[in-house]
Amino acid sequence: MESLLIWTSDVLLVLGGFLLLTGGIGILRFPDLYTRMHAAGVTDTLAVLCTLAGLMLLAGWSLVLAKLLFVMIFLMFTGPVSSHALAKAAYNSGLLPKDCDAVGGEPSTG
């Protein structure tokens, strides 16, 4: 049973690292702030979930598990909220997505 916990933890930690890597590549490759924030926000939230779940499996029933759980809950709320606040502030300051015209923020047709 212990080897199954270690194997599952390893899979979750590798998956978390992979998601962080893909989020970093998305930040470098996408064209504007909004798509970059989407890549970073979604993959960061999922990567934190996987990484902390893997660490929780390794921690066992202890105070460390409770602390990791509180960190996970905190990050699950603050990550999406901060991404939304940053996108709203950018939009309100006049930064439009790359493929939008200046009237109403609608996608340009040609």
PEZIGI-V903454 format. One record per pair of residues at least 24 apart in sequence whose ideal C-beta (glycine too) atoms are under 7 Angstrom apart, sorted by the first residue. I is the first residue (numbers start at 1). GAP is how many residues later the second one is. D is the distance in whole Angstrom. If there is no record, write none. Layout:
I;GAP;D / I;GAP;D
This chain:
5;52;5 / 8;49;6 / 9;45;4 / 9;48;4 / 9;49;5 / 12;38;5 / 12;41;5 / 12;42;3 / 13;38;6 / 13;41;4 / 15;35;5 / 16;31;5 / 16;34;4 / 16;35;3 / 16;38;7 / 19;24;5 / 19;27;5 / 19;28;4 / 19;31;7 / 20;27;4 / 23;24;7 / 31;67;5 / 32;65;6 / 32;66;4 / 33;57;6 / 33;62;6 / 34;53;6 / 34;63;5 / 37;46;6 / 37;49;6 / 37;50;6 / 41;38;6 / 41;39;7 / 41;42;4 / 44;35;6 / 45;31;7 / 45;34;5 / 45;35;6 / 48;24;7 / 48;27;5
